[in-house]
Amino acid sequence: MQAPPPFVSHCLELMAPLGDVRARRMFGGHGLYLDELFIALIANERLYLKADDTSRAAFERAGCEPFMYSRRDTGAVTLGYWSAPDEALDSSSAMQPWARLALASALRAKANARPPKAAKTAAAPRSSPTATPRRKASKAATARKARRRG
């Protein structure tokens, strides 16, 4: 296995106090994961941390910038990742408050994620192999039926 580039290794060291943070190559950059949570990305030698509505203001106050990329069909696309403050890149202790914000954002995103669609299961057995399911008639249909009879 090839060693990660120097900047990726530096970011992994900065985030090491969180736990077992690992990098995976993706889209010409790297994604940083803590357990199975995607907490940061590295693109063009810049670290971007996961942010959400709860944490975004802290990144804005620190002068951080959102991660953006361009697409031909839709123009600029902004994702929920913000650059790390320059001073946070100096030491693990300076990075920890920012890394914890990213982790908290990832945990909230996981908690708010829709559950995966259930696989189609076989229908419950009917009481009789020849029985047909009965549909509940609407009130309007019941009223029409009663008028015809009556």
C-alpha positions as CSV (number, residue, x, y, z in Angstrom):
1,M,0.0,0.0,0.0
2,Q,1.3,3.4,-1.0
3,A,1.9,6.1,1.7
4,P,-0.4,9.0,1.5
5,P,0.9,12.4,0.3
6,P,2.6,14.6,2.9
7,F,-0.3,17.0,3.4
8,V,-2.8,14.1,3.8
9,S,-0.4,12.5,6.4
10,H,-0.2,15.9,8.2
11,C,-4.0,16.1,8.4
12,L,-4.3,12.6,9.7
13,E,-1.9,13.4,12.4
14,L,-3.8,16.6,13.3
15,M,-7.0,14.5,13.7
16,A,-5.5,11.5,15.4
17,P,-6.7,12.5,18.9
18,L,-10.3,11.8,17.6
19,G,-9.6,8.2,17.0
20,D,-8.7,6.0,14.1
21,V,-9.0,8.5,11.2
22,R,-8.1,7.2,7.8
23,A,-7.9,8.6,4.3
24,R,-9.4,7.2,1.1
25,R,-8.6,8.5,-2.4
26,M,-11.6,10.0,-4.1
27,F,-12.3,12.4,-7.0
28,G,-8.7,13.5,-7.3
29,G,-8.4,14.2,-3.6
30,H,-8.9,12.3,-0.3
31,G,-11.8,11.7,2.0
32,L,-11.1,11.5,5.8
33,Y,-13.2,9.0,7.8
34,L,-13.5,8.4,11.5
35,D,-15.0,4.9,11.7
36,E,-17.6,5.0,8.9
37,L,-18.3,8.8,9.2
38,F,-17.0,11.0,6.4
39,I,-15.7,14.0,8.4
40,A,-13.4,15.9,6.0
41,L,-12.1,16.1,2.5
42,I,-8.8,17.2,1.1
43,A,-8.8,18.9,-2.3
44,N,-6.0,20.9,-3.9
45,E,-3.8,20.7,-0.8
46,R,-6.6,22.2,1.4
47,L,-8.5,20.6,4.2
48,Y,-12.3,21.0,4.3
49,L,-14.3,19.9,7.4
50,K,-17.9,18.8,7.5
51,A,-20.3,21.5,8.6
52,D,-24.0,21.9,8.9
53,D,-26.6,24.5,9.9
54,T,-25.5,24.1,13.6
55,S,-21.8,24.6,13.0
56,R,-21.6,26.7,9.8
57,A,-21.6,30.0,11.7
58,A,-18.4,29.1,13.6
59,F,-16.6,28.5,10.3
60,E,-17.9,31.7,8.8
61,R,-16.8,33.7,11.9
62,A,-13.3,32.2,11.5
63,G,-13.1,33.4,7.9
64,C,-13.3,29.9,6.4
65,E,-14.6,29.2,2.9
66,P,-17.0,26.6,1.6
67,F,-15.8,23.8,-0.6
68,M,-17.0,24.5,-4.1
69,Y,-16.5,23.0,-7.5
70,S,-17.8,23.7,-11.0
71,R,-20.0,21.7,-13.3
72,R,-20.7,22.4,-16.9
73,D,-24.4,21.7,-16.5
74,T,-25.2,23.5,-13.2
75,G,-22.3,25.9,-12.6
76,A,-20.8,26.2,-9.1
77,V,-21.8,23.5,-6.6
78,T,-21.3,24.1,-2.9
79,L,-21.1,21.1,-0.5
80,G,-21.4,21.1,3.3
81,Y,-17.6,21.3,3.9
82,W,-15.7,24.4,5.0
83,S,-11.9,25.1,4.9
84,A,-10.1,24.6,8.2
85,P,-8.8,27.8,9.8
86,D,-5.1,28.3,9.0
87,E,-4.2,28.2,12.7
88,A,-5.9,24.9,13.1
89,L,-3.4,23.4,10.7
90,D,-0.5,24.2,13.1
91,S,-1.2,21.6,15.8
92,S,-3.4,18.8,17.0
93,S,-4.6,20.9,19.9
94,A,-5.6,23.8,17.6
95,M,-7.4,21.4,15.3
96,Q,-9.4,19.5,17.9
97,P,-12.3,22.0,18.4
98,W,-12.7,22.2,14.6
99,A,-12.4,18.4,14.2
100,R,-15.0,17.9,16.9
101,L,-17.4,20.3,15.0
102,A,-16.9,18.2,11.9
103,L,-17.5,15.0,13.8
104,A,-20.7,16.4,15.4
105,S,-22.0,17.4,12.0
106,A,-21.3,14.0,10.6
107,L,-23.1,12.4,13.6
108,R,-26.1,14.7,13.1
109,A,-26.2,13.9,9.4
110,K,-26.2,10.2,10.1
111,A,-28.9,10.5,12.7
112,N,-31.1,12.5,10.2
113,A,-30.4,10.2,7.3
114,R,-33.4,8.3,5.8
115,P,-33.3,4.6,6.6
116,P,-32.4,2.5,3.5
117,K,-35.3,1.4,1.4
118,A,-36.5,-2.0,2.6
119,A,-36.1,-4.8,0.1
120,K,-39.4,-6.1,-1.3
121,T,-40.6,-9.0,0.7
122,A,-43.0,-11.7,-0.2
123,A,-46.6,-10.9,0.6
124,A,-48.1,-12.3,3.8
125,P,-49.8,-15.6,3.1
126,R,-53.6,-15.3,2.7
127,S,-56.1,-17.3,4.6
128,S,-57.0,-19.2,1.5
129,P,-55.1,-19.8,-1.6
130,T,-58.1,-18.6,-3.7
131,A,-59.0,-15.7,-1.5
132,T,-58.6,-12.2,-3.0
133,P,-57.6,-9.2,-1.0
134,R,-60.5,-6.9,-0.1
135,R,-60.0,-3.2,-0.6
136,K,-61.6,-0.8,1.8
137,A,-64.3,1.1,0.0
138,S,-64.3,4.9,0.3
139,K,-67.2,6.7,1.9
140,A,-68.3,8.0,-1.5
141,A,-68.3,4.5,-3.0
142,T,-70.3,3.2,0.0
143,A,-72.8,6.0,-0.4
144,R,-73.2,5.4,-4.1
145,K,-73.8,1.7,-3.5
146,A,-76.4,2.4,-0.9
147,R,-78.3,4.8,-3.3
148,R,-78.4,2.1,-6.0
149,R,-79.8,-0.4,-3.6
150,G,-82.2,1.9,-2.0
